[in-house]
Amino acid sequence: VDVLRALWGDALEVASVEVQDAPVVTRRFLPWGHAARGRHTIEGQVLAEETRGPLRRLAELATEGGARKIGLLTHKPLADALRAWLAAPPGLPPPAFVPDELAALVRAGVEVSVGHFGAQRGLNTWAGCDMLATLGDPWPNLGASHAEAAALGLTPEEWGKWALEQ
């Protein structure tokens, strides 16, 4: 809003609705050093060594929380590979990038609904999920971020801190 107000002044009309998370929502941030799409996939192929760990942690958190339906949002190449695995006939071994812990959850009936960044607007398929997770969250465009920082009179570092607080 501050960026838009700096551009349009009083011509900008804003309505704000603030809500709190339901008491059952728990947020966790798990940094992943290879989360950029180009670090865990090459030419659409998922790199098993880079994805098994985060998917194992996802399975551990799902088990810990008793999740029966998981909504997972990630980069398209990883989403496509996960959807292909989930749609494969039962009894086939999982691909190398799928850890045993996640495969065991799926065999036990835990539903994993996978989506990809850029195709989630208006998506209601995760409404009944016990757990929502994102893997490889995309960072904003650096050029656009610097322009927004300048419009606010902030350094890019200050803008990053400010954006996290919003």
C-alpha positions in Angstrom: 0.0 0.0 0.0 2.8 2.4 0.8 4.4 1.8 -2.6 1.1 2.4 -4.4 0.4 5.5 -2.3 3.8 6.9 -3.1 2.9 6.5 -6.8 -0.7 7.6 -6.8 -1.1 9.7 -3.6 -4.6 10.4 -2.4 -6.1 8.9 -5.5 -5.5 5.5 -4.0 -8.5 4.1 -2.0 -7.7 1.3 0.3 -9.9 -1.1 2.2 -8.1 -3.3 4.7 -9.4 -6.5 6.3 -7.2 -8.1 8.9 -7.8 -11.6 10.2 -5.9 -13.8 12.5 -4.9 -17.4 11.9 -7.2 -19.9 13.4 -5.9 -21.3 16.7 -4.9 -24.6 15.1 -2.5 -22.9 12.6 1.1 -23.5 13.2 3.7 -21.8 11.0 7.2 -23.1 10.5 9.9 -21.7 8.4 12.4 -24.3 7.2 15.2 -22.9 5.1 16.4 -25.0 2.1 19.7 -24.2 0.6 18.8 -25.6 -2.8 15.3 -24.2 -3.1 15.7 -22.2 -6.3 14.2 -24.1 -9.2 17.6 -24.2 -11.0 19.2 -25.8 -7.9 16.9 -28.8 -7.5 16.0 -29.5 -11.1 17.9 -29.5 -14.4 16.0 -29.3 -17.7 12.8 -30.5 -15.9 14.5 -33.4 -14.2 14.4 -33.5 -10.4 17.7 -33.9 -8.6 17.1 -36.6 -6.0 20.0 -35.5 -3.7 18.6 -32.0 -3.5 14.9 -32.8 -2.9 14.9 -35.9 -0.7 15.8 -34.0 2.5 13.1 -31.4 2.3 10.5 -34.0 1.3 11.6 -36.2 4.2 11.2 -33.2 6.6 7.7 -32.6 5.1 6.8 -36.2 5.8 8.1 -35.9 9.4 6.1 -32.8 10.0 3.0 -34.4 8.6 3.5 -37.4 10.8 4.1 -35.2 13.8 0.9 -33.2 13.2 -1.2 -36.2 12.2 -2.0 -34.8 8.8 -4.2 -36.9 6.5 -4.3 -34.4 3.6 -1.3 -32.3 2.6 -1.4 -29.4 0.2 2.0 -28.9 -1.4 3.0 -25.9 -3.5 6.3 -25.9 -5.3 8.1 -25.2 -8.6 6.4 -26.7 -11.7 9.1 -29.3 -12.6 9.0 -30.7 -9.1 5.2 -30.5 -8.9 5.0 -32.4 -12.3 7.3 -35.1 -11.0 5.4 -35.5 -7.8 2.0 -35.6 -9.6 3.4 -38.3 -12.0 4.5 -40.4 -9.0 1.2 -40.0 -7.2 -0.7 -40.9 -10.3 1.4 -44.0 -11.1 -0.1 -47.4 -10.6 0.2 -48.8 -7.0 3.1 -51.2 -6.4 5.7 -49.3 -8.6 8.7 -48.1 -6.6 8.8 -44.4 -6.0 11.3 -42.3 -7.9 14.7 -41.7 -6.3 13.8 -38.2 -5.2 10.9 -39.4 -3.0 12.1 -40.4 0.5 10.8 -43.6 2.1 9.0 -41.5 4.8 6.8 -39.8 2.3 6.2 -43.0 0.3 5.1 -44.7 3.5 2.6 -41.9 4.3 1.1 -42.1 0.8 0.8 -45.9 1.1 -0.9 -45.4 4.4 -3.6 -43.3 2.7 -2.3 -39.8 3.4 -3.4 -37.6 0.4 -0.9 -35.3 -1.1 -2.4 -32.6 -3.4 0.3 -30.9 -5.4 0.2 -27.5 -7.1 2.9 -25.2 -8.6 3.7 -21.6 -8.3 1.8 -19.4 -10.8 -1.2 -21.7 -10.9 -2.8 -21.4 -7.4 -5.1 -18.4 -7.7 -8.6 -19.4 -6.9 -7.6 -22.9 -6.0 -10.0 -24.5 -3.6 -8.6 -28.0 -3.6 -6.6 -27.4 -0.4 -9.6 -26.1 1.6 -9.8 -29.4 3.6 -6.0 -29.9 4.0 -4.6 -30.6 7.5 -1.2 -29.2 6.3 -0.1 -26.7 3.7 3.5 -26.5 2.7 5.6 -24.7 0.1 8.9 -25.9 -1.2 11.2 -23.5 -2.9 9.3 -20.3 -2.4 10.1 -17.9 -5.3 11.9 -14.7 -4.4 10.6 -11.5 -5.8 12.1 -9.9 -8.9 15.2 -8.0 -7.7 14.7 -5.1 -10.1 11.1 -4.7 -9.0 12.1 -5.0 -5.3 14.8 -2.2 -5.8 12.2 0.0 -7.5 9.7 -0.5 -4.7 12.4 0.2 -2.1 13.3 3.4 -3.9 9.7 4.5 -4.0 9.5 4.0 -0.3 12.8 5.8 0.3 14.3 2.6 1.7 17.4 0.6 0.9 16.8 -2.9 -0.6 17.8 -4.4 2.7 15.4 -2.2 4.7 12.6 -3.0 2.1 13.2 -6.7 2.7 12.8 -6.4 6.4 9.7 -4.1 5.9 8.1 -6.6 3.5 8.6 -9.5 5.9 6.8 -7.5 8.6 3.8 -6.8 6.4 
